[in-house]
Amino acid sequence: MTNKALKPKDISCISILDGTNYGHWHMRMKIHLRSKDLIDVCEKPIPGDASTSIVIKWSRASYEAINLITTRITERVLQEVVNMKTIEKANLLWAKIEDQYASKRALNRGRVWMDWQRCFYNGNLQNYIDLCRKLIMEHEAVRVVVPPELLSYSLLGKLGGDTNLHQFVENLTLNEDIIEKPEKILI
């Protein structure tokens, strides 16, 4: 728990959580909180046997983390997750955000799956790869479990309509090592 001052440029790389980009936001925010030595106050409650000086340091770090987190969420998200309890303790705010956007709720899982279904290849392979990576991250965040082979075939199937990529796609579908790990397709 440090007292490093946060500069606007430090957080500009973290996207603003809008309710549809939790996986990406969470990854970036967690990395940033860790770099500022603030992740513990977000993931754990203050130890029950903490001394007064530790409580003071923990509280300061918690308020700093709350400030950082709330500057990278939309007004709508703020209204959904900030209340009289979560505004006081970073670990409660972090847990509320996770419950709201990364839970196994049907709404969260359905949104992520529908985003995957709407994903299509539009002729720009790099954009397609970037989008697929983002969507796989979202699947992991809400714990949507799709067999890797099915995910791989779905990924490749969306490319199959491009005559320029037909042979490439066909070769990949025949490679068991690639099909078992969708991430290998996106390298």
N, C-alpha and C positions, 0 to 999 in steps of 0.2 A: 504494500500500500504506500505509494509514494505521493508526493505532493507536486508532481510535475505539472506545470501549467499547460493547458491544452490550447493549441493554436488552431485557428480555423483551417489552415492547410493540412493539419494532422488528420482531420476528420472528413475532408472533402472527398476522399476516395471511397467512403462508406456510403452506399446508396441509402436513400430514405425509405424506410419500411412503409409500404402503402397497403399491406395486407395481401399482396400477390407475389411478393418477392422475398419471403421469409428465409428460404435456404441461403440465398446469396447474402442477404443482409446479415443473417446470423453468423455466417462464416467470417465475413469482414469485421463485424463488430467484435466478435470473440477474439480475433487476432489483435485488434486494436486495444481492447480492454486488457489483454494479456501483456501487451507491450507497455502499457501504462501501469502495470502491476495492480490492476483493479478487478481481475476476473474472480478472485476468491470471494470478494464481497458480493459478487453477483451470483455465484453458484453455491455459496454456503452461508448459513446464518452465523452470527457472531458466536464464538465459543462461550458457553455458559460460565466457565470459570475465568473469563478474561479479566485482567486487571483494569483499573480505571484508565490508565494511559492507553492500553490496547483498545478499550471501548471508544475512547476519543479518536484515536487514529482510524479505527474501523468505521466510525460514523462519518468522519471527514471523507474517507475513501468512498464510502457508500453514496454520500451526497454528490461527490464528483462523478461517480459512475452513473447515477440517476440523471445528472445534468447532461452528460455525454449521450446517453441513450435517448433521452427525450428530445435532443436536438436533431436526431436522425430518424424521427417518426413523423408521419403526417398528423394533422389535427384530428382526423377521424380515428386513427390508431391510438392517439393520445387519450381520447375520450373513452376508448374501449378498455385501456389497460391501466390508466392512472386513476387511483382513488386515494382515500385517506390513509390506507395501509401501504400501498405500493409506492407512494410518494416519500415515505420515510425510510424504506429499506430496499436497497438495490436487489437483494436476493428475491424479495417478493415481486418486484417489478419484472425481473428477468423470468421468474417462474410464470407470471401472469402472461407475459408475451409468448412464452413457449406454449403454454396451455391454449392460448387463443389461436396461434398460427401453426404450431407443430404437433398438435395433438392428433390422436387417431380418429378424431371426429369425422363422421361421414362427409360433412361439408368440406373440410380441409382436404381429405383424400380425394373426394370427387372433383374438386377444383383442380388439383394437381393432375389427376388422370385426364380430365377434359382438356387441360392445356396440352398434354402430351398428344391427345387425339387430334387437336387442331394444328399441331406442328406439321409443317410440310416443307419440302425442299423447293426453293424458288429459283434455282439456278446458280446461287452463290454458295459454294460448298463451305467456305469458312464461316459464313453467317449461320448456316445449318448446323455445323459442328458446335459453334458457340451456344446456339439455342438448345441443342440436345444436351450438352454438358450442364447447362443451367437447369433444365428440366429434370435430369437425373439427380442433381443435387436437391431439387425440390422433393423428388420422390423419397430420397433418403431422409430429408428433414421431417416429413410427415409419416415416415415408415410405411410407405406403400411398397409392398413386396411383390415384385414381378419377377418371375423366373428369368435369369440372365439370357437364356436362349431366346425367349419370347421377346424380350426387350431388343436384343440384337437383330432378330428378324424384322421387327417393327421398324427399327432404325434403318435397316438396309432396304426394306420394302418401300419406304418413302423415297428412296433414291432410284429405285428400279425403273421408274418411268422415263428417266433421262437416258436417251440412247448413247450418249457419250460415256456414261458411267455403267452401262449394262454389263460389260465384261468384268469390270472391277467389282461390281456388286456380286456377280455370280461367283467369282473366285473367293470372295470373302465368305459367302454363305457355305462354301464347301470346306472351310478351314475351321475345324472344331475348337482349336485353341482360341481363335478370335471370337467365335460365337458364344463361348462360355463366359467371356468377359467383355461386355459392351464397351467398356472404357477403351479397349484396344482398337476398336473401330474408329474411335474419335481422335486417335493419336495423329 
